[in-house]
Amino acid sequence: MAKVRVYELAKELGVESKQIVELLAKDSIEVKSQSGLDEELCNKVKSAFDKASSNAKEKVAKVKEEVKEEIKEVSKDKEASKK
């Protein structure tokens, strides 16, 4: 696989180049947005953002469920107060 530039990978993942640079910097890997990443680093970055995306989706689903429960409770309280 040819090297992929950080900004190209960022565009593919829907994130900013800066986020990828910061992620790699945490592992002491210094890159710039025009730097080329080999397949191993690309996979590492994709994996990290996939996990973050998955965690975010789980949190959103949990909050939606909590909101639905709150709405049900409020609706029940309103019905009870009308009687």
Order of alpha helices (4+ residues) and beta strands (2+ residues): beta-alpha-alpha-beta-alpha
